[in-house]
Amino acid sequence: MGQITPITYKDSGVDIDAGDEMVERIRNSVRRTYSTRVMGPHDAFAGMFRLDYNEKLFKRNYTDPVLVGCTDGVGSKLKVAFMVGDVTTVGIDLVAMNVNDLIVCGAEPLFFLDYLGVGKLEPGRMADIVAGVAEGCVRGDCALLGGETAEMPDFYKPDEFDMAGFAVGVAEMGRVIDGKQIEPGDVVLGLASDGVHSNGYALVRRIVFDRANLKVTDHVEELGETVGAALLRPTRIYVKPVVRVLRKYRVKRPVRGMAHITGGGLEGNVPRCLPAGTGVEIKKGSWPIPPVFDWLARLGPVEEAEMYRVFNMGIGYVMIVRPTFADSIAAQLERDGERVYRIGRVVKSKTQEVRFK
C-alpha cells in the first residue's frame, strides 16, 4: 500500500498566508479611519472604542447615551461590480447603507465592522475592497474598528464574494428623533441622491442585461458614460451634513423626522417616521430626476408608479422640519455640499402614507 501524501489547509482552498498578507495590506486603510477614541492594536481579537470622550473638547459628549446599531449589505449591485471588474467602490456602498440608516434617529456613527465571504482570498483584491470600506468610513465619520474575511471556496466562485456591514452609533436620550413630534404643516426636505445607490438592482440587471442585452462597457449617449460607470456610482453618504444640522440645534428641535430612501422609494420609507394621523404629500417635479431613471424606465419599459415604488428617483434622504426652520436648514445643508429641495409637506391623514400630486 502506497504512502498517502499529507494534505494541507491550502490544498482544501484556504490560504492562511494570503490572509496574513491581506491584514498587512489593509493596515493603512483601516488606520486612516481612526480617531483618538479608538484603543488597542490593529490586529487585536476585538476592537475597543472609548465612547464618552471628545479629543478636541476634553469633556463628556453625552449625559444619557443610547447606543444605536444596524446591519445591511450591498445586495446584487455586487454582480455589476463583478461584471465591470471594479471592486473599489462597493465598500463605500456598504458603509453608506448602514450609516445613512443609523443617523435617521439622530445618532452619530461611532464605528463600523465588515464581513467578507470570498471564494478565493487574493490579498490585492481584498485590499481594494477594504480601501473602499475605509473611504466610506471617512465619509461617514466613523472608525473601521474590525472585520472578518472568510475564505470559503465551496460557497463562492473564485472571483466572487459577498459582504455585510455593521454600524454602531450613539444618541443622547433626550434628543432621539422618533417622528412623534411631526405634525401637519411640517416641511419635507429632500436631499438629492447620486443615482440608483444600492437598491433595486435585481430590476436594474433584468432591464439592462437581460432585456436590452447591454454590456457594462457600452456607452450610453443620454447618460454621457458607460453602463458600468452609471450603475456602479457609490451611494451618497449623508452623515456629516445631517449630523452638523442636528448639533447646531441643541436646544430647539426643528428636525422632527428623517428617512433614508432605500428599497421601496419615498412611498415605502417616509411613512416609517410618521406618527398616527399624518401623511405626506409629495409634489412631483419639485426636484430634478437623474437621467439614469428616465433611461431605465424607457429601456424596461417600467411604469412610472413602479419606478417610484422601487427606486429613490433622485431623493436619497428626507428631513421633515418645522416650517420656520426649513430655509435655514436647507441653506446649511447646501453649504455642506448637498442639493436640497422642498418636495412636500405633512398633512392630516387617516393612514401614514405618501401621496404624490
N, C-alpha and C positions, 0 to 999 in steps of 0.2 A: 504493500500500500504506500503510495507516494506521500511526501510531506505536504501538508496544507500550508499555503502561503498566508502569513498573518495579514489581517485586514485592519485598515486604519479608518478613523473618522472621515478623513479626506476622501477615501475610497467610496464612502457612502454618500458623498456630495456636500459635506460640510467642511469648510476650510478655516480652522482656528487662526492660522497665521494671517489670512486675509482679514479676519475680524479684528485682530490686533492692529493691523496696518490701517484699517479704516478709522479706528479710535484715534490714532495719531493724526490722521489726515484732517479729521473734523475738529481737532482741539481748538484751533484758532477761530473757526467759525462759531463755535459754541461760546468761547470766551468773550467775543465781541458783544454778546447779549447781556453780560454780567454787570450788575451794579455792586456797590459795597454791601448790599443786603444778602448777597449770595455767599454762603460759607462752605468750607470744606474743599477738598481736592477735586479735580476734574473727573478722575476715574474712581470715585468712591462708589460704594454699593448703593447709596441713596443720596440725593441732593438735599441740601439744607438752605432754607431761606428765612432770614430774620424779618418777621412781619412788621413789628411796631417800631420802625426806625427810619429816619429820613437823614441821609448823609449830608444834605445841604442845610436843613433847619435844625438838626440835632434836638428834635422833640418828638413826642408821641404823635403818630399820624391819626390814630383812631382811639376813641374812648370806649366804644362799644362795637368792636369789629364783627362783621358777619362774613364768613368765608363763602365764596361762590365758586362752583365748579361746573364744567361742561365738557362734553366729548363729541367729536364729529370726524368725518373723513372727507375725502375729495370725490368719491364716487367714480362714475365711469368716465370722468374727464381724464383719468389716468390713461384710458385707451387711446385718446388723442395724443397724449404725450408719448406713448409708445410708438404710435404711427409717425410722429414728427421726428422722434429720436432726440427729444429735448426734455430732460427731467429737471431742469434748473429752476423752474417756476412753480411746480406743483406743491413744493414745500410752503411757499407763500400762501397758496390757496388753503393749505391745511391749517395754518395758523389763523388765517382770516375767518374761516368757517367757525372757529371756536371763539376767538376774542370778540368778534362782532356780536356774537350771541351773548357773551358774558357782560358786556357793557350796558346791555339793554336795561338791566335792573339798577344801574347806577354804580356798578363796581368798576374798580381799576384792575387790569390784569397784573398779576404778580409773576407767575412763572408758567412754563409750558413743558409738556412731556410728549415725546413722539414714539410711535411704534412702527417699524417697517418689517413686513414679512416678504422675503425675497426668494426667488428660485436659485439664484447664484450670486454670491456676495462678491462683487467687483469693487474693490476699495475706491477707485477713482470715481465711479458712477455713484456710489453711495455718498461719497464726499460732496458731489454736486447736489444731490438731493438734500442733504443736511444743510449745505450752504444756503439753499432756498428757504429751509425752515428757519435758519438763523436770521436771514433777511426779513422774513415775516415777523419774527420776534422783535427785531429792531423797530420795524414799523409799528408793531403792536405794543411797544414799550414794556416788554416782559422778558424774563430770563429763560433761556433754554436750559432747564435745570437737569434734565436727564432724558434717557430714552433707551430703546431696545431695538436691536436688529436681529431678526431670527432668520437664519438660512434654512429653507425647507424645500429642497429640490423635488420632493414628491407632491408638494402642494401647488407650486407655481412654475410656470415656464421659465427657462433660464434668463430671459430678457424682460420678465415682468415682475411686478411687486404690488403690494397693497400697503396702505398707510392709514394710520389713525392718530388723532391728536387729543390731548387732554390739557385743559387750561384751568388754572386756579386763580381767583382774584379775591378782592376784599371790598366790602362796602360798609359805610357807617350805618348802624342800625336805624338811626333816626332819619337817614337820607336815602333809604332804599326806595327805588321808583317802581311802583307796582300797578300804576294806572288807576288806582282808586279815586284820585282827585280829578280825573278827566271829566269835563262837563261840556254840554252843548255850547258852541261858540269858540271853543279852542281851535287853534290853527294847526294844520298838518303841514309840516315842512318836509320836503323830500330831498335827500342828498343823492346826487347822481351816482349811478353805477359806472363801471368801466367796461360794460359789455355783459356777456352771459354769466360771468362769475363762475360758480361751481354747481349749478343746479339745472336740471332739465336735459342732461347730456344723453340720456337714452333716446329722447326725441330728436335731439340735435344730430346724433350719429345716424339715426334712421333716415332723417331727411337728407343729410349731406352725402353720406357714403353709400347708403342702400338705395335710395330713390334717385338721387341726382348723379350717383356714380362719380363724384368728385374725388380728387386726391388732395392730400394736405399741401402738396406743392403747387396746386393750381392757383393762379392769380384771379382774384375777384375784382372786376373793374369798379363796381359800386362801393366796395369797401376800401379800395386802394391798397390791398395787401393780400397775402396768400390765405388760403383756408386755414392752414395750421396756425398762422400768426393771429388770426381773428379769434379762433376758438381756444387758444392757449393763454390769452391775455389774463393775468392773475386777478383774483378777486381783490377789490379795493378794501383796504383796512381803515376803519373809521375811528379807531381808538383815540389817537392824540387829540384831534379837534373836538370830539364829543366830550372826552374827559375834561378838557380845558374849559368848556362851557359849564360843565357841572361844578367845577372847582370855583368858577367865578362867582356863582350864586350860592354862597354858603348859608345865607340867612333866608333869602327869598327862594321860593321853589317854583320857578317858571316852567321847568320841564316836567310835564305830568305823565308822559308815557313815551315809550320808544319801541321800535320793532326793526329787526334785521330782516330784510326782504330776501328770503331764500326760496326753496321749493314751495309752490303754492302761490307765489307772487304777492301782490298787495292784498288781494282779497282773502288769502289764506293766512297772512301773518299779522296784518294790522289788528284784526279782531282779537288777537291773543292778549292785547294790552288794554282792551276796552272794558269798562265796568258795565253792569246791567243798566239798561235804559238808554244806552247810547249806541250810535253807529257813526260811520264816516261817509261823507260824500266826497268823492274824488273827481276833479274836473279834468277830463281828457283834453289834451292839447296844452296843458299848463306847464309842461316840460318837454324838451326835445327827446324823441325816441331814437336811440342809436341805430345807425343803418343796419347793423347786424340782425336786428329783429325784423325789420322790413324784408331783408333778404331771406331769412328763414321762413317767414310767413308766405312769401311768394314762391319760394322753392318747394315747399311742402306739397301742396299748399296747406296752410294751417289757418283755421278761422280765428278771427280777432279774439273772441271770447276765450278760446283755448290758449292763445298766446298769453293773455293776461292771467290765466289760471296757472300757467306753468312757469313763466319767466318773470324776471324783475322788471322788464320793459323800460329800463333806464333809471329806475329808482332803487338804490341798494340799501338805503337806510331811511327810516322815518322818525321824526321827532314831533310829538304833539305838545304844543306850548301854549301858554296863556297869550291872548291876543296882543296885549300891550307890550310884550317882550319879543314878539315874533321878528320884527325888523332888526332889533339889536342882536338877537341870537343868530339870525341869518347872516348879518354883516360879520360877526365874529367868525363864523364857520367859513365864510368866503375869504376872510383874511388868512385863514389857515389852509387855503387851497381847495376848499370844497365848492362844488357847483350846487347851489341851493335854490329850490323853487317852492313857492306856496302852491301846494297841489290840492288842497281841500280843507274841509272843516268838520268838526264834530257836530252831530245833530242828535235830536231825540229819536230814539228808535226802540221798538219792542225787541228787536234782535240785534245782537252785536255783529254787524256786517258792514261790508264796504259796498257802496252803491256808486256806480260811475255815471256821470252826467255830462 
